[in-house]
């Protein structure tokens, strides 16, 4: 009886430790997915067309001919930043 309880306890400890290792490995995977989503949401390129009436900009991705239409509204914060620089400058929408 004691031997069976000891075996059951050891088995439970092994199962718990394995499940902890598996769940610990899943957390970084979810963080990587979040980073990937954030990078996909970021679009960097050259503004090729703008429509103030429709509040849209058409941006061509750097080094490509892919274009994406970006919609904005009055709450949009406009900034500029040089490549490799940490300094971010607030700008007016008319400067875009």
Buried (B, 14 or more C-beta within 10 A) or exposed (E): EEEEEEEEEEEEEEEEEEEEEEEEEEEEEEEEEEEEEEEEEEEEBEEEEBEEEEBBBBBBEEEEEEBEEBEBEEEEEEEEEEEEEEEEEEEEEEEE
